[in-house]
Amino acid sequence: MRLTPRTPEVRVPRLVGLMAVDARETAETQGIVLVAPDRPDFHLAVVDYVVRQYPPPGSEIPRGAAVTVWCEVTDGEGGGGSGVREPRRPGPPPGGLRRELDEPGDPFEVLR
């Protein structure tokens, strides 16, 4: 197995847009440490996305130095504000299937 020489400086990878779990893995392979001042539980975060980082990608920093990342604010893991919100208000307009089909009953009602 061939070992690559450990340089004292590393280039900061682009972490913006990565999920927290991927950002941590990328940082670990580069030999840097991630800190997130807005997420004290960043080491447990999985689906939060990194929206900002400092220092910027491509900067050279000492191996083992910290890179600060900020994540999007969510209501919880996977929250994100998306998904189905039921019941919908106001309700859907009348019609639909009833508009297409006759009401049950005698189709030839006697008119008097």
Protein Blocks (a to p, Z undefined) as FASTA:
>chain_A
ZZddddfbdcdddfehpafklmmmmmmmnopacddfklmklmmpmklccfbdcddehiac
dehiacdddddddfbehklopacdddddddddeejjmmmpccedjfbbcdZZ
